[in-house]
Amino acid sequence: MLTDFIGVLNIIGVIVFSVSGALKGLKYNLDILGIVFLGIITALGGGMMRDVLINVMPAALINERDLYFAIVFSIVTYFAGKKIQNYSMVIKIFDAAGLAVFTVIGAEKGLSVHLGMLGVIIMGTLTGVAGGIISDLLVNEIPFVLKEEVYALFCISGALFYWLFIGILKWNQNLVILGIILFIFIGRVLAVRFNWHLPKRNIS
């Protein structure tokens, strides 16, 4: 049951992150190949890095379904996204959805290979942010995780909650997963809306 639920969440995450990456390509006026490439990297990059770290073949290479989803929705975004006026805001909304879903998936992967608290947090955070970091670097942007809002803090908190409530307290898995997804998504959207930031040191 949990495996099926995680599978559905993974498809949702791939779709929203591929749209986010493709919109970033449109923002920088890339051609269709560049847009599809950014969509694939954003959607699958974090999960592939996570799988390599836990010493398994990346799931996207074993089952190419996710790759097909990323390609198709990147192409759809290429044609449909041209009507969007504010690319940055739409990217952040889709990014929030992908961040929420992939953090949970990464935390579950970490828990499934019996990692401890920090390992689960690292897997959840890496799955949520690594694809976006790579795509940001490819278009010469400073990654969100290094500059904007409290981006990674929601990943870290969500993965920690997953380890605590499912790994330790054994609460109902589906309810905990839905709660964490809502927490990360709503928190991220509110951070964008109200321009929340972690403290910075101002150097004059």
C-alpha positions as a Markdown table, in Angstrom:
| # | Residue | x | y | z |
|---|---|---|---|---|
| 1 | Met | 0.0 | 0.0 | 0.0 |
| 2 | Leu | 2.7 | 2.5 | 1.0 |
| 3 | Thr | 4.7 | 1.5 | -2.1 |
| 4 | Asp | 1.8 | 2.3 | -4.4 |
| 5 | Phe | 1.2 | 5.6 | -2.6 |
| 6 | Ile | 4.9 | 6.6 | -2.9 |
| 7 | Gly | 4.8 | 5.6 | -6.6 |
| 8 | Val | 1.9 | 8.0 | -7.2 |
| 9 | Leu | 3.7 | 10.8 | -5.3 |
| 10 | Asn | 6.8 | 10.2 | -7.4 |
| 11 | Ile | 4.9 | 10.7 | -10.6 |
| 12 | Ile | 3.4 | 13.9 | -9.3 |
| 13 | Gly | 6.8 | 15.1 | -8.2 |
| 14 | Val | 8.4 | 14.3 | -11.6 |
| 15 | Ile | 5.6 | 16.2 | -13.4 |
| 16 | Val | 5.7 | 19.3 | -11.3 |
| 17 | Phe | 9.5 | 19.5 | -11.2 |
| 18 | Ser | 9.7 | 18.9 | -15.0 |
| 19 | Val | 7.3 | 21.8 | -15.5 |
| 20 | Ser | 9.3 | 23.9 | -13.1 |
| 21 | Gly | 12.6 | 23.2 | -15.0 |
| 22 | Ala | 11.0 | 23.7 | -18.4 |
| 23 | Leu | 9.6 | 27.1 | -17.3 |
| 24 | Lys | 13.0 | 28.1 | -16.2 |
| 25 | Gly | 14.2 | 27.3 | -19.7 |
| 26 | Leu | 11.5 | 29.4 | -21.1 |
| 27 | Lys | 12.4 | 32.3 | -18.8 |
| 28 | Tyr | 15.9 | 32.2 | -20.3 |
| 29 | Asn | 14.6 | 31.8 | -23.9 |
| 30 | Leu | 16.2 | 28.4 | -24.4 |
| 31 | Asp | 15.3 | 26.2 | -27.4 |
| 32 | Ile | 13.1 | 23.2 | -27.0 |
| 33 | Leu | 16.1 | 20.8 | -26.5 |
| 34 | Gly | 17.4 | 23.0 | -23.7 |
| 35 | Ile | 14.0 | 23.3 | -22.1 |
| 36 | Val | 13.5 | 19.5 | -22.1 |
| 37 | Phe | 17.0 | 19.0 | -20.7 |
| 38 | Leu | 16.3 | 21.4 | -17.8 |
| 39 | Gly | 13.0 | 19.7 | -17.2 |
| 40 | Ile | 14.7 | 16.3 | -17.0 |
| 41 | Ile | 17.5 | 17.5 | -14.8 |
| 42 | Thr | 15.1 | 19.3 | -12.4 |
| 43 | Ala | 12.8 | 16.3 | -12.2 |
| 44 | Leu | 15.3 | 13.5 | -11.9 |
| 45 | Gly | 18.6 | 14.9 | -10.8 |
| 46 | Gly | 18.0 | 14.8 | -7.1 |
| 47 | Gly | 16.7 | 11.3 | -7.1 |
| 48 | Met | 19.6 | 10.0 | -9.2 |
| 49 | Met | 22.1 | 11.6 | -6.8 |
| 50 | Arg | 20.3 | 10.1 | -3.8 |
| 51 | Asp | 20.3 | 6.6 | -5.4 |
| 52 | Val | 24.0 | 6.8 | -6.2 |
| 53 | Leu | 24.8 | 7.7 | -2.5 |
| 54 | Ile | 22.8 | 4.8 | -1.2 |
| 55 | Asn | 24.6 | 2.5 | -3.7 |
| 56 | Val | 21.7 | 1.5 | -5.9 |
| 57 | Met | 21.1 | 1.9 | -9.6 |
| 58 | Pro | 19.1 | 5.1 | -10.1 |
| 59 | Ala | 15.4 | 4.3 | -10.3 |
| 60 | Ala | 14.9 | 6.5 | -13.4 |
| 61 | Leu | 17.3 | 4.3 | -15.4 |
| 62 | Ile | 15.7 | 1.0 | -14.3 |
| 63 | Asn | 12.2 | 2.2 | -15.0 |
| 64 | Glu | 12.1 | 4.7 | -17.8 |
| 65 | Arg | 8.6 | 5.8 | -17.0 |
| 66 | Asp | 9.7 | 8.8 | -15.0 |
| 67 | Leu | 12.0 | 9.9 | -17.9 |
| 68 | Tyr | 9.1 | 9.7 | -20.3 |
| 69 | Phe | 6.9 | 11.8 | -18.0 |
| 70 | Ala | 9.7 | 14.4 | -17.7 |
| 71 | Ile | 10.1 | 14.6 | -21.4 |
| 72 | Val | 6.4 | 14.8 | -22.3 |
| 73 | Phe | 5.6 | 17.5 | -19.7 |
| 74 | Ser | 8.6 | 19.5 | -20.5 |
| 75 | Ile | 7.5 | 19.6 | -24.2 |
| 76 | Val | 3.9 | 20.4 | -23.1 |
| 77 | Thr | 5.3 | 23.3 | -21.0 |
| 78 | Tyr | 7.3 | 24.5 | -24.0 |
| 79 | Phe | 4.1 | 25.1 | -26.0 |
| 80 | Ala | 1.7 | 26.0 | -23.2 |
| 81 | Gly | 4.1 | 28.1 | -21.0 |
| 82 | Lys | 4.6 | 30.8 | -23.6 |
| 83 | Lys | 1.4 | 32.5 | -22.4 |
| 84 | Ile | 2.7 | 32.9 | -18.9 |
| 85 | Gln | 3.7 | 36.4 | -17.9 |
| 86 | Asn | 5.4 | 36.0 | -14.5 |
| 87 | Tyr | 7.7 | 33.0 | -14.9 |
| 88 | Ser | 9.5 | 33.4 | -11.6 |
| 89 | Met | 6.3 | 33.2 | -9.5 |
| 90 | Val | 4.9 | 30.2 | -11.4 |
| 91 | Ile | 8.2 | 28.4 | -11.1 |
| 92 | Lys | 8.2 | 28.9 | -7.4 |
| 93 | Ile | 4.7 | 27.4 | -7.0 |
| 94 | Phe | 5.5 | 24.3 | -9.0 |
| 95 | Asp | 8.9 | 24.1 | -7.2 |
| 96 | Ala | 7.1 | 24.1 | -3.9 |
| 97 | Ala | 4.9 | 21.2 | -4.9 |
| 98 | Gly | 7.9 | 19.2 | -6.1 |
| 99 | Leu | 9.9 | 20.1 | -3.1 |
| 100 | Ala | 7.2 | 18.7 | -0.8 |
| 101 | Val | 6.7 | 15.5 | -2.6 |
| 102 | Phe | 10.3 | 14.6 | -3.3 |
| 103 | Thr | 11.4 | 15.4 | 0.3 |
| 104 | Val | 9.0 | 12.7 | 1.5 |
| 105 | Ile | 10.2 | 10.3 | -1.1 |
| 106 | Gly | 13.8 | 10.9 | -0.3 |
| 107 | Ala | 13.2 | 10.4 | 3.4 |
| 108 | Glu | 11.4 | 7.2 | 2.8 |
| 109 | Lys | 14.3 | 5.9 | 0.7 |
| 110 | Gly | 16.7 | 6.8 | 3.5 |
| 111 | Leu | 14.5 | 5.0 | 6.1 |
| 112 | Ser | 14.2 | 2.0 | 3.8 |
| 113 | Val | 18.0 | 1.4 | 3.9 |
| 114 | His | 18.0 | 1.9 | 7.7 |
| 115 | Leu | 19.8 | 5.3 | 7.8 |
| 116 | Gly | 19.7 | 7.3 | 11.0 |
| 117 | Met | 18.2 | 10.6 | 11.6 |
| 118 | Leu | 20.8 | 12.7 | 9.8 |
| 119 | Gly | 21.0 | 10.2 | 6.9 |
| 120 | Val | 17.2 | 10.4 | 6.4 |
| 121 | Ile | 17.4 | 14.2 | 6.6 |
| 122 | Ile | 20.2 | 14.3 | 4.0 |
| 123 | Met | 18.4 | 11.9 | 1.6 |
| 124 | Gly | 15.1 | 13.9 | 1.9 |
| 125 | Thr | 16.8 | 17.3 | 1.4 |
| 126 | Leu | 19.0 | 16.1 | -1.4 |
| 127 | Thr | 16.1 | 14.6 | -3.3 |
| 128 | Gly | 14.1 | 17.8 | -2.9 |
| 129 | Val | 16.7 | 20.4 | -3.8 |
| 130 | Ala | 19.6 | 18.8 | -5.9 |
| 131 | Gly | 17.8 | 18.8 | -9.3 |
| 132 | Gly | 16.8 | 22.4 | -8.9 |
| 133 | Ile | 20.4 | 23.3 | -7.8 |
| 134 | Ile | 21.8 | 21.7 | -11.0 |
| 135 | Ser | 19.3 | 23.4 | -13.2 |
| 136 | Asp | 19.9 | 26.8 | -11.6 |
| 137 | Leu | 23.7 | 26.4 | -12.1 |
| 138 | Leu | 23.1 | 25.5 | -15.8 |
| 139 | Val | 21.3 | 28.8 | -16.4 |
| 140 | Asn | 23.9 | 30.7 | -14.3 |
| 141 | Glu | 21.6 | 31.5 | -11.3 |
| 142 | Ile | 22.5 | 31.3 | -7.7 |
| 143 | Pro | 20.4 | 28.3 | -6.4 |
| 144 | Phe | 17.3 | 29.1 | -4.4 |
| 145 | Val | 18.6 | 27.0 | -1.5 |
| 146 | Leu | 21.5 | 29.4 | -1.1 |
| 147 | Lys | 19.7 | 32.7 | -1.2 |
| 148 | Glu | 15.9 | 32.6 | -1.1 |
| 149 | Glu | 13.4 | 32.3 | 1.7 |
| 150 | Val | 13.8 | 29.4 | 4.1 |
| 151 | Tyr | 13.9 | 27.0 | 1.2 |
| 152 | Ala | 16.0 | 24.1 | 2.6 |
| 153 | Leu | 14.6 | 24.5 | 6.2 |
| 154 | Phe | 11.3 | 23.0 | 5.1 |
| 155 | Cys | 13.0 | 20.0 | 3.6 |
| 156 | Ile | 15.1 | 19.5 | 6.7 |
| 157 | Ser | 12.1 | 19.8 | 9.0 |
| 158 | Gly | 9.9 | 17.6 | 6.8 |
| 159 | Ala | 12.5 | 14.8 | 6.6 |
| 160 | Leu | 13.0 | 15.1 | 10.4 |
| 161 | Phe | 9.3 | 14.7 | 11.0 |
| 162 | Tyr | 9.3 | 11.7 | 8.7 |
| 163 | Trp | 12.1 | 10.0 | 10.6 |
| 164 | Leu | 10.4 | 10.8 | 13.9 |
| 165 | Phe | 6.8 | 10.0 | 13.3 |
| 166 | Ile | 7.2 | 7.1 | 10.9 |
| 167 | Gly | 10.6 | 5.7 | 11.8 |
| 168 | Ile | 10.4 | 6.1 | 15.5 |
| 169 | Leu | 6.8 | 6.6 | 16.6 |
| 170 | Lys | 5.3 | 4.4 | 13.9 |
| 171 | Trp | 2.3 | 6.7 | 13.2 |
| 172 | Asn | 0.0 | 6.1 | 10.3 |
| 173 | Gln | 2.2 | 6.4 | 7.3 |
| 174 | Asn | -0.3 | 7.9 | 4.8 |
| 175 | Leu | -1.5 | 10.6 | 7.2 |
| 176 | Val | 2.0 | 11.6 | 8.2 |
| 177 | Ile | 3.1 | 11.8 | 4.5 |
| 178 | Leu | 0.1 | 14.0 | 3.6 |
| 179 | Gly | 0.7 | 16.2 | 6.6 |
| 180 | Ile | 4.4 | 16.7 | 5.8 |
| 181 | Ile | 3.6 | 17.4 | 2.1 |
| 182 | Leu | 1.1 | 20.1 | 3.2 |
| 183 | Phe | 3.5 | 21.5 | 5.7 |
| 184 | Ile | 6.3 | 21.9 | 3.2 |
| 185 | Phe | 4.1 | 23.2 | 0.4 |
| 186 | Ile | 2.2 | 25.7 | 2.4 |
| 187 | Gly | 5.3 | 26.8 | 4.3 |
| 188 | Arg | 7.2 | 27.4 | 1.0 |
| 189 | Val | 4.3 | 29.3 | -0.6 |
| 190 | Leu | 4.0 | 31.5 | 2.5 |
| 191 | Ala | 7.7 | 32.1 | 2.5 |
| 192 | Val | 7.5 | 33.3 | -1.1 |
| 193 | Arg | 4.3 | 35.4 | -0.4 |
| 194 | Phe | 5.8 | 37.1 | 2.7 |
| 195 | Asn | 9.4 | 37.1 | 1.6 |
| 196 | Trp | 10.7 | 35.2 | 4.6 |
| 197 | His | 14.5 | 34.8 | 4.9 |
| 198 | Leu | 16.9 | 33.3 | 7.3 |
| 199 | Pro | 19.2 | 35.8 | 9.0 |
| 200 | Lys | 22.0 | 37.1 | 6.8 |
| 201 | Arg | 25.2 | 38.9 | 7.6 |
| 202 | Asn | 25.3 | 42.3 | 6.0 |
| 203 | Ile | 28.9 | 43.1 | 4.9 |
| 204 | Ser | 29.4 | 46.8 | 4.2 |
